[in-house]
Amino acid sequence: QVHLVESGGGLVQAGGSLRLSCAASGNIFRISTMAWYREAAGKQRELVAAVSAGGSTNYLDSVKGRFTISRDNAKNTVSLQMNSLKPEDTAVYYCSLNSPISRNDYWGQGTQVTVSS
């Protein structure tokens, strides 16, 4: 069973920074792709950043150069460093694990990020 817990959200002014963290339980973390998604009010959930088991990363175009995803396989954690935040980054951010065994996606409970102008 996989359980994901996010932390690090909050309120920040435009131009500021936040770091989100996600801790995963279970024993498949190191072989799984980890990702951060976000869902803004009235919009569909979108992929923000992902890191594969091998360390390859990809980003939503609008966050490239501002956000950095990283993983620590020894601690079963994935982080999202968010710099130069903009009001349009305001959303609930979700951590996700894609299992290569079951092909299921597991989700955290979400953490609110609010960027004021």
C-alpha positions, 0 to 999 in steps of 0.5 A: 500500500502506498501513502503520500503526504505533502507538506510545504504549501502556504501563502507567498507574495509574487516573486517569492519561493516555496518548497513542497515535499512529499513523503511516500510509504511503501517499497516501490518508491525508488522504481516509480515515477514521481510527479507534482500536479496542480489544480486551480479553481475552475481548471483541470488538474495539470502535470507540473513536473515529473521525475522518473526512477532514473532521474529524468525530469520534465516540466510544464512549459510555464514553470520551466526555469522556475521550478525544480523537482528532485527525489531522494530515494534513501528517504522516499521523498520528492520535492518541488522547489518553486521560485519566482512564483506568480499569481497564476501558480496559485492552486492545490498541488498534489504529489503522485506516484505511478507504480510500474507494477500495478500501473496505478496512480497514487495521490496525496491529499494536496497542499494549497499554494497561494501567490498574492500579487 
